[in-house]
Amino acid sequence: MIFTIGTANPVQPQQQRFWPDSRPLVERLGADFFRQLPEKPGVYLMHGMADIVLYVGKAKSLRHRLGSYRVANPDRMRRRQLRLLQQVMRIELEECSDEAAALAREAELLRTLRPKFNRAGVWIGPPRFLIWRTINQTVELAITKTPITGWQVFGPCGSGVIYLRAALVRLLWLVLNPSLGSHAMPLGWWHGRLGAIVTINSISQGLELALAKLLAGDTEGFIGWIGERTQALIHAYDLETRDTDLETVVTLVEAKLRRTLPFHTAEQSEAEKSISLDPLVLFAEEELKVP
């Protein structure tokens, strides 16, 4: 299945709601909890009933990240996120020296605790590759088990490559359609539901170079390029989407460049000897689930 960024889908009318969005965390934890959050990197653990850890996350700024959970807006949050917020009873914080330390601590906690609402990083799985190529003023992006001839390759990566591609696609949409914003994205893209191959049409000047430099490790240059090309964004939710996806992309690219852990355990490698890993199998993102 191939989706194309070329013309925007018609914006579907939304039913107007006449009641305020719920604030389950504010009601349980109090407004002072959010006012006192540190503007420092770290990890946070969301606990439910019986003090079971439901979700582990990391943040460049704990105040900014946790502040985004104050309002349970069904138009901007995925259903899984809304279910999580209804179950959280307390939030535990761990400050870290920098974002890299927070990322490492998050990875450690995920493998140890395997929280119910986390997906990526809970199990060490087989490697995957983000592959991309340019053809006649289009860019195609896909995820494969092994590199494919004729495609540029970023990897090997863990399961986070699914989130990386989804965030990249949304960012490139905003670059190409800053006046339309996220509401005009093709159906499902905001939620990360993509086809096996995503084709991006009408490439803007510098897109191919910016993408190549990003995946070579120039995250600062990519941040500047995205900021310059999305100056026309005016809606707060579009700016928040852009900033969140930028953080996702930068975190995952830098994590890949630092990665030293294996993708397989010895037991998994033995089990996979009997499995035929077809390099032409492309991963659709229907499996993409985030809290």
C-alpha positions in Angstrom: 0.0 0.0 0.0 1.4 3.4 -1.0 0.3 6.8 0.4 1.3 10.0 -1.2 1.8 13.5 0.1 0.7 15.6 -2.7 -2.8 17.0 -2.2 -4.4 17.3 1.2 -7.4 15.2 2.0 -10.6 17.2 2.7 -10.9 18.2 6.3 -13.6 16.1 8.0 -16.0 18.1 10.0 -15.7 17.5 13.8 -18.6 17.4 16.1 -18.5 20.4 18.5 -18.2 19.4 22.1 -20.0 21.5 24.8 -18.2 20.2 27.9 -14.6 20.9 29.0 -11.9 18.3 28.6 -11.3 16.2 31.7 -8.1 16.6 33.8 -7.7 13.3 35.6 -4.1 13.9 36.7 -4.8 17.4 38.0 -7.7 16.1 40.0 -5.6 13.3 41.5 -2.2 14.9 41.9 -3.2 18.6 42.3 -2.2 21.7 40.3 0.8 22.2 42.6 2.4 19.0 41.4 2.6 20.5 37.8 3.7 23.9 39.0 6.7 22.4 40.9 8.0 20.1 38.2 11.7 20.7 37.4 12.7 22.0 34.0 15.4 19.3 33.9 15.9 16.1 31.9 14.9 12.9 33.6 12.6 9.9 33.6 9.1 9.5 35.0 7.2 6.5 36.1 3.4 6.5 36.1 2.0 4.2 38.8 -1.5 2.8 39.0 -3.5 0.8 41.5 -1.3 -1.3 43.9 1.6 1.0 42.9 2.1 -1.0 39.6 4.2 0.9 37.1 2.0 1.5 34.0 4.3 3.6 31.9 7.9 4.8 31.8 9.0 7.8 29.8 11.9 10.2 29.5 12.0 13.9 28.9 14.4 16.6 28.0 12.3 18.8 30.3 10.1 17.0 32.9 8.0 20.1 33.3 7.2 20.4 29.6 6.6 16.7 29.0 4.4 16.0 32.0 2.6 19.3 31.5 1.3 17.9 28.2 -0.6 15.3 30.2 -2.7 17.8 32.2 -5.6 17.9 29.8 -7.1 14.7 28.5 -8.2 16.0 25.1 -9.6 13.2 22.9 -9.0 15.3 19.8 -5.3 15.5 20.4 -4.5 12.3 22.4 -4.7 8.7 21.3 -7.2 6.4 23.0 -4.3 4.5 24.6 -3.1 7.7 26.2 -6.5 8.5 27.5 -6.9 5.1 29.1 -3.5 5.5 30.7 -4.4 8.9 32.2 -7.5 7.4 33.7 -5.5 4.8 35.6 -2.5 6.8 36.9 -2.6 7.3 40.7 0.9 8.8 41.2 4.0 9.9 39.2 7.5 9.2 40.3 10.4 11.4 39.0 14.1 10.7 38.5 16.2 13.7 37.5 19.2 12.9 35.2 22.3 14.9 34.4 21.4 15.2 30.7 19.1 13.8 28.0 21.5 11.0 27.1 21.5 9.8 30.7 17.7 10.0 30.8 17.5 7.9 27.6 19.8 5.3 29.1 17.9 5.2 32.4 14.6 4.9 30.5 16.0 1.9 28.5 17.1 0.2 31.7 13.7 0.7 33.4 11.8 -0.5 30.3 13.7 -3.8 30.1 13.4 -4.3 33.8 9.8 -3.3 34.5 8.1 -3.9 31.1 5.2 -1.6 31.9 1.8 -2.3 30.5 1.4 0.9 28.4 4.9 0.9 26.9 5.6 -0.9 23.6 9.0 0.2 22.2 12.1 -0.9 24.2 10.3 -3.4 26.4 11.9 -6.3 24.6 15.2 -6.4 22.7 14.1 -7.5 19.3 15.6 -8.2 15.9 17.2 -5.3 14.0 15.2 -3.2 11.5 16.3 -0.6 9.0 14.9 2.7 7.9 15.4 2.8 4.1 14.7 5.7 1.8 15.3 6.8 -1.8 14.5 9.6 -4.2 12.8 9.0 -7.5 11.6 11.8 -9.9 11.2 14.5 -7.2 9.7 12.1 -4.7 11.1 10.6 -1.5 10.0 7.1 -0.4 10.5 5.8 3.1 10.1 2.2 4.4 11.1 -0.2 7.1 12.8 -3.5 6.3 14.5 -6.4 8.1 17.6 -6.1 5.9 19.0 -3.4 3.6 17.8 -3.3 0.0 19.9 -2.5 -3.0 19.2 1.0 -4.4 17.9 2.4 -1.1 19.8 4.6 1.4 20.0 2.9 4.7 19.8 4.0 8.4 20.3 1.3 10.9 20.3 -1.3 12.2 17.7 0.1 14.7 15.4 -1.4 17.3 11.7 -1.2 17.3 11.9 2.6 17.8 12.5 2.9 14.0 8.7 2.7 13.6 8.3 5.8 15.7 11.2 7.5 13.8 9.6 7.0 10.4 6.1 8.1 11.6 7.6 11.3 13.2 9.6 12.0 10.1 6.6 11.7 7.8 4.6 14.1 9.9 7.5 16.6 10.0 7.9 16.5 6.2 4.2 17.0 5.8 4.4 20.2 7.9 7.4 21.3 5.9 5.5 20.9 2.6 2.1 22.1 3.9 2.7 24.6 6.6 -0.4 26.6 5.8 -2.6 23.5 6.0 -1.3 22.1 9.2 -1.8 18.7 10.8 -5.6 18.6 10.4 -5.2 18.2 6.6 -2.8 15.2 6.9 -3.9 12.0 5.1 -6.1 9.9 7.2 -4.3 8.0 9.9 -0.9 9.7 9.6 -1.3 11.7 12.8 -1.8 8.4 14.7 1.2 6.8 12.9 -0.8 4.4 10.7 1.2 4.3 7.5 1.6 1.9 4.6 4.6 -0.2 3.9 6.0 2.5 1.7 5.3 6.2 2.2 5.9 8.4 -0.9 6.4 12.1 -0.4 5.7 14.2 -3.5 6.6 17.9 -4.3 9.9 17.8 -2.6 11.0 21.2 -1.4 14.4 22.5 -2.0 16.9 21.0 0.4 14.7 18.2 1.6 16.9 15.4 0.3 20.0 17.0 1.6 18.4 17.7 5.0 17.3 14.1 5.4 20.7 12.7 4.4 22.5 15.0 6.9 20.0 14.1 9.6 20.5 10.4 9.2 24.3 11.0 9.1 24.0 12.5 12.6 23.4 16.3 11.9 20.5 16.7 14.3 21.1 20.3 15.0 21.1 21.2 11.3 17.8 19.3 10.9 16.2 21.2 13.8 17.2 24.5 12.2 15.9 23.4 8.8 12.5 22.3 10.2 12.2 25.5 12.2 12.9 27.6 9.1 10.5 25.7 6.9 7.6 25.7 9.3 7.5 29.3 10.3 4.0 29.6 8.8 2.5 27.3 11.4 0.1 29.3 13.6 -1.9 26.8 15.6 -0.6 25.7 19.0 -1.4 22.0 18.3 0.6 22.1 15.1 3.6 23.7 16.9 3.3 21.1 19.6 3.1 18.3 17.1 6.2 19.6 15.3 8.2 20.0 18.6 7.2 16.6 19.9 8.1 14.9 16.6 11.4 16.7 16.4 12.3 15.5 19.9 11.4 12.0 18.9 13.5 12.1 15.7 16.5 13.7 17.4 16.3 11.3 20.4 16.1 8.2 18.2 18.8 9.2 15.7 21.2 10.1 18.5 20.4 6.9 20.3 21.2 4.9 17.2 24.6 6.6 16.8 25.4 5.8 20.5 23.9 2.3 20.5 26.2 -0.5 21.6 23.7 -3.1 22.9 22.9 -6.2 20.8 19.5 -6.5 19.1 19.2 -10.2 19.8 19.7 -12.4 22.8 21.4 -15.7 22.2 18.1 -17.5 22.7 16.4 -15.3 20.1 19.2 -15.9 17.6 18.8 -19.6 17.9 15.0 -19.4 17.5 15.4 -17.3 14.4 17.6 -19.7 12.6 14.5 -21.5 11.4 12.8 -18.3 10.2 13.3 -17.1 6.6 14.0 -13.4 6.8 13.0 -12.1 3.4 14.7 -8.8 2.8 11.8 -7.6 0.7 9.3 -7.8 3.5 8.3 -4.2 4.3 6.8 -3.3 7.7 3.4 -1.5 7.6 2.8 0.5 10.8 -0.6 -0.8 11.7 1.2 -2.2 14.7 2.2 1.2 15.9 0.8 1.8 19.4 1.8 4.5 21.7 0.5 5.4 25.1 
